[in-house]
Amino acid sequence: MVVSFVKVAVIATVTLVVDGGETSKVHIKIRPHPQFKEIYQAMLEGGVQRLATRNLTPGLTVYGERLIHVKNVEYRIWDAFRSKLAGGIIKGIQNVPIEAGSQILYLGAASGTTPSHISDIIGENGHAYCVEFASRSLRDLVNNVAAHRPNISPFLEDARKPEKYAIFIPRKIDTIYCDVAQPEQAKLLADNADALLKPNGWVMLACKSQSIDVTMTPEKVYKQEASILRNRGFNVKEIVDLEPYDKAHAMIIAQRPSST
């Protein structure tokens, strides 16, 4: 999908140092995303187009991403091949229920690539509660991300047991983002929603079909997981395949009505 630019761009001339110490001036354009607040579209040198977020921690990177400066504002280029959320946005998802001030529960936070961009989006008035089961990944999340971002709280816990961390989350959550390699991904997500999601809250499931059933086609797995969410009271809004950014993955986005 080609990212289109429909809003007024902020343009800057950036000096790059190339091999041999020579410098080259290139034009960089940054525009707000036409649909989603606090997400940006960057046109880099050579016409290359990428997503970006405004860096909450100027000067610091998380996974070696490129930093660009435009009109005294620093942005982080968002790699869609390393973030299912970015891949989903480029593939055309219509709902990203994450914005400034949002309270987010992130299940399967790993070392913090996508959580760091969510941190940029939600800003100082938002908060991301990040659950990760692998101690090594959590250590990276703590040292490289949470240590510099006060709007992230990491938990070394099993996402199948929300009662273990629910007591440490002081308010109901706006959106639950789930990216866990578990056989019962939709059930796990719905169980967390029962414990922590506010009325009319949203869920985003980065569904990995091969973790659920390798004998089924990915499309059947996606429909199965969406059906589980419907049976648990959610209105499934969209199912978007994430290839080529992630093979055999889809983003399932749903909302639970307040009457549930």
Buried (B, 14 or more C-beta within 10 A) or exposed (E): EEBEBEEEBBEBEBEEEEEEEEEEEEEBBBBBBEEBEBBBBBBBEEEEBBBBBBBBBEEBBBBEBBBBBBEEBBBBBBBBEBBBBBBBBBBEBEBBBBBEEBBBBBBBBBBBBBBBBBBBBBBEEBBBBBBBBBEEBBBBBBEBBBEBBEBBBBBBBBBBBBEBBBEEBEEEBBBBBBBBEBEBBBBBBBBBBBBBBBEEBBBBBBBBBEBBEEEBEBEEBBBBBBEBBEEBBBEBBBBBBBEEBBEBBBBBBBBBEEEB
